[in-house]
Amino acid sequence: MISKIGISTGGGDCPGLNAVIRAVVRAAQLNYRWDVIGIEDGFDGLIYARNLKPLTVADIRGILHRGGTILGTTNRGNPFEVVTYENGKKVVKDLTPLILDNIDVLGLDAIVCIGGDGTLSIARDLFRLGVPVVGVPKTIDNDLSATDLTFGFSTAVNTATEALDRLHSTAESHHRAMVVEVMGRDAGWIALESGIAGGADGILIPEIPFDIGKICHMVKRRQITGSRFSIIVVAEGAVPLGGKQVIQAEATGGYNHIRLGGMGHYVGRLIQEKTGIETRVTVLGHLQRGGSPNAFDRILATQFGASAVELVAQEKFGHMVCLKGRQIESVEIEKAVGKLKLVDPDGQKVHIAEQVGIELGRPDNAEEEKVAEKGPARRARGKAEKPEEE
């Protein structure tokens, strides 16, 4: 019989996390009178049994509109591979036995785990060990294959679109090319949708290796025809034709082994060198993660949180809530992770972008064949699902 549940947030933060926490607490206590324990800093809170706090309806008042997460988060908390140092040597340990013990000590009957592919992959593995877990999908990249949308994505697109609106005026005033780098490691959803909404002239996404010559030709053509400025949106994971992603740094641990960043500057430098047009680069970075969630994300996050409580009540552990069309459903976490939902290079949204004159740097067929002979241009990361047409 369920009487006490835990809730944790893992991976990168995004708008709407607090809305999920609020919905879980309210649904659990108002409908079932369960106790709710907030587990801080992702799985670290369960490993070390620290920073655990009871959450009541009174405790979560006023957090619906707040960005971030009141529970804190980390993308370096993998309990199966905890890096420690003994006698000056690096040692990797599996600390999941501590999690199992602490769950028993705390008397938790279930855990609601909010996270992206990395966090939910760990949740799946904990479920295999007998931990009663329910998942809630979260990523601003919108690249989880089992749900049509993830909360935080809509707000991130709004943030990027607002930035493009602001950059239009300064780009036009100074007759410059403006390159805007947005998040998107493997999936270009933010770049594609904000670029369309913000009236970008070029959009570069990971799914379409780009020919820089076509971008430069577009910039020069616009100048010649009277449009003396250009806006190009670049996903951080974009790949030049026959090249590689730009790696900012090797990660020290966690779910992702590298940290991307710098493709915007790479593109901006080439545009200025090849066209002679003054080019400036803006990297939005974590601005896309911060701030209040918009109305859509608040509603979706609330639906996810309340539905996660229902999964616990039904003891459908090992499942994740998801959005299918306009309905909230559930899917096994096993089937939700390890596959990415990518932009279809030949899908409807890409086609519409090209129809209205947006340059995606798509190479000619002959050039594509040459790259294919050399193997994939971008790094391998998990198993990518067949791109979906949206």
Buried (B, 14 or more C-beta within 10 A) or exposed (E): EBEBBBBBBBBBBBBBBBBBBBBBBBBBBEEBEBBBBBBBBBBBBBBBBEEBEEBEEEBBEEBBEBBBBBBBBBBBBBBBEBEEEEEEEEEEBEBBEBBBEBBEEBEBBBBBBBBBBBBBBBBBBBBEEEBBBBBBBBBBBBBBBBBBBBBBBBBBBBBBBBBBEEBBEEBBEEEBBBBBBBBBBBBBBBBBBBBBBBEBBBBBBBBBBBBBBBBBBBBBEBBEEEEBBBBBBBBBBBBBBEBEBBBEEEBEBBBBEBBBBBBBBBBBEBBBEBBEBBBBBBBBEEBBBBBBBBEBBBBBBBBBBBBBBBBBBEEBBBBBBBBEEEEBBBBBBBBBBBBBBBBBBEBEBBEEBEEEEBBBBBBEEEBBEEBEEEEEBBBEBEEBBEBEEB
